């Protein structure tokens, strides 16, 4: 049986970063995933979502030697703009802007397409001695022991790992193998993710527009073919998403421009559409013998406030710190669970509340939502506290 210090189950963005992080610390690492990563925008199955790496995540990526490779592809997020368009017409009636300059000399974060992240991080893994990425092979079974976990892979081989990092998604095979349950909240929502070009420059402003059904978010991207570009995450109830996906391009763009409230001028679809179910979920436990859950194996939240992957990298940073000198030691895993699960649960509760507020359909409740936004923004100390909390800063 082969043996490694760390086996990472899952080759999504979080799993690839975890493999790079442990590899940068000199650990022997095997990263497996049943599906090869799609590393082009137009490839079948490409992930057209983007990730906004907030400041603490950027610092982690820099420490593990990844940020220099990723930074040239990122668009800075200097301002987070919240727009309420919950009036009688789908037009902006209240706008509030949260500027990173109030709390930092850096932008809130940088936004990068997920398909490109997979390409660049996989290339980094190829340069790290002691790290193997084995796409096309998944985790088929797990037998934990005191000194190591025996992992059965889908190609019939077995690997002994001092630490297994489960980064294998919301339906994590590792979590199932350990018998760890989850608590799930379903909203009846889905999200469309795609890119657009637009008439007016975004000026490094990320805009979240609230009407009903869920937020509509425009996140800055680098220019595309000489035109300003943004990533879109459009959350709506499931039947509405089905209606939108059935539209011809011209009709879809008409609906797209109506929903955007004209904040960036006319929007033009620049890519295909990808669709994602929206849930909140948290694992009952974050660890098992020689095993730690991170990312969506541990927690899932709606895409609001750029929290999802940044929570995942907070998991990873804590796990890295506690894995010295013995990855997978019982005391280290217990400390990891004590630190990360309460934090993730608190953020899940907050994001759940924000999502429910954004879904409101009755006009009186939408009016109340707008009044609450205006009131909270007006209190400068509270506004700055909210911004720091959103970044994960103390």
LINHUZI-V197370 format. One record per backbone hydrogen bond with DSSP energy under -0.5 kcal/mol. CO is the residue of the C=O (numbers start at 1). NH is the residue of the N-H. If there is no record, write none. Layout:
BEGIN
co: <CO | CO>
nh: <NH | NH>
END
This chain:
BEGIN
co: <2 | 4 | 5 | 6 | 6 | 7 | 7 | 8 | 8 | 9 | 12 | 13 | 14 | 15 | 16 | 17 | 18 | 19 | 20 | 21 | 22 | 23 | 27 | 28 | 28 | 29 | 30 | 31 | 32 | 33 | 33 | 37 | 40 | 43 | 46 | 47 | 49 | 51 | 51 | 52 | 53 | 54 | 54 | 55 | 56 | 57 | 58 | 59 | 60 | 61 | 61 | 62 | 66 | 66 | 67 | 70 | 71 | 75 | 76 | 77 | 77 | 78 | 79 | 79 | 80 | 81 | 81 | 82 | 83 | 83 | 84 | 84 | 89 | 94 | 96 | 97 | 98 | 99 | 100 | 100 | 108 | 109 | 110 | 111 | 112 | 113 | 114 | 115 | 116 | 117 | 118 | 119 | 120 | 121 | 122 | 123 | 124 | 124 | 125 | 127 | 128 | 130 | 132 | 132 | 133 | 134 | 134 | 137 | 138 | 138 | 141 | 143 | 148 | 149 | 149 | 150 | 150 | 151 | 151 | 152 | 152 | 153 | 157 | 158 | 159 | 159 | 160 | 161 | 163 | 163 | 164 | 164 | 165 | 165 | 166 | 169 | 172 | 173 | 174 | 175 | 176 | 179 | 181 | 182 | 183 | 185 | 188 | 189 | 190 | 191 | 192 | 193 | 194 | 195 | 195 | 196 | 197 | 202 | 204 | 204 | 204 | 205 | 206 | 207 | 207 | 208 | 208 | 209 | 209 | 210 | 215 | 215 | 216 | 217 | 217 | 218 | 219 | 221 | 224 | 227 | 228 | 229 | 230 | 231 | 232 | 233 | 233 | 234 | 236 | 237 | 237 | 238 | 239 | 240 | 241 | 242 | 244 | 248 | 249 | 250 | 251 | 252 | 253 | 254 | 255 | 256 | 257 | 258 | 260 | 262 | 264 | 265 | 266 | 268 | 274 | 276 | 277 | 278 | 278 | 280 | 281 | 282 | 286 | 288 | 290 | 291 | 292 | 294 | 294 | 295 | 295 | 298 | 300 | 302 | 304 | 307 | 308 | 309 | 310 | 311 | 312 | 313 | 314 | 315 | 316 | 317 | 318 | 319 | 320 | 321 | 325 | 326 | 328 | 329 | 330 | 331 | 332 | 333 | 334 | 335 | 336 | 337 | 339 | 340 | 341 | 342 | 343 | 344 | 345 | 346 | 347 | 348 | 349 | 350 | 351 | 352 | 353 | 354 | 355 | 356 | 357 | 358 | 359 | 362 | 363 | 364 | 365 | 366 | 367 | 368 | 369 | 370 | 371 | 372 | 373 | 374 | 375 | 376 | 378 | 379 | 380 | 381 | 382 | 383 | 384 | 385 | 386 | 387 | 388 | 388 | 389>
nh: <160 | 162 | 163 | 8 | 30 | 9 | 165 | 10 | 32 | 167 | 16 | 17 | 18 | 19 | 20 | 21 | 22 | 23 | 24 | 25 | 27 | 26 | 29 | 5 | 6 | 132 | 8 | 134 | 10 | 136 | 137 | 39 | 43 | 46 | 48 | 115 | 114 | 53 | 112 | 54 | 110 | 57 | 58 | 59 | 60 | 61 | 62 | 63 | 64 | 66 | 67 | 65 | 69 | 70 | 71 | 73 | 74 | 111 | 78 | 108 | 109 | 100 | 81 | 206 | 98 | 83 | 208 | 96 | 85 | 210 | 93 | 94 | 91 | 84 | 82 | 99 | 80 | 102 | 103 | 104 | 55 | 77 | 53 | 75 | 51 | 117 | 118 | 119 | 120 | 121 | 122 | 123 | 124 | 125 | 126 | 127 | 127 | 128 | 128 | 129 | 131 | 29 | 31 | 134 | 135 | 33 | 137 | 33 | 140 | 154 | 152 | 150 | 145 | 151 | 161 | 143 | 152 | 153 | 159 | 140 | 141 | 156 | 153 | 2 | 151 | 161 | 4 | 149 | 7 | 165 | 166 | 292 | 9 | 167 | 294 | 172 | 176 | 177 | 178 | 180 | 179 | 181 | 284 | 184 | 282 | 280 | 238 | 278 | 236 | 276 | 234 | 274 | 232 | 270 | 271 | 230 | 268 | 205 | 78 | 79 | 206 | 207 | 81 | 209 | 218 | 83 | 210 | 211 | 216 | 85 | 217 | 235 | 209 | 219 | 233 | 207 | 231 | 229 | 227 | 224 | 198 | 221 | 196 | 219 | 194 | 217 | 235 | 192 | 190 | 240 | 241 | 242 | 243 | 244 | 245 | 246 | 247 | 252 | 253 | 254 | 255 | 256 | 257 | 258 | 259 | 260 | 262 | 261 | 263 | 265 | 200 | 264 | 199 | 197 | 193 | 191 | 279 | 187 | 189 | 185 | 300 | 183 | 293 | 291 | 164 | 288 | 166 | 297 | 298 | 298 | 299 | 283 | 281 | 304 | 307 | 311 | 312 | 313 | 314 | 315 | 316 | 317 | 318 | 319 | 320 | 321 | 322 | 323 | 323 | 324 | 327 | 329 | 290 | 333 | 334 | 335 | 336 | 337 | 338 | 339 | 340 | 341 | 343 | 344 | 345 | 346 | 347 | 348 | 349 | 350 | 351 | 352 | 353 | 354 | 355 | 356 | 357 | 358 | 359 | 360 | 360 | 214 | 213 | 366 | 367 | 368 | 369 | 370 | 371 | 372 | 373 | 374 | 375 | 376 | 377 | 378 | 379 | 379 | 380 | 383 | 384 | 385 | 386 | 387 | 388 | 389 | 390 | 391 | 392 | 393 | 392>
END
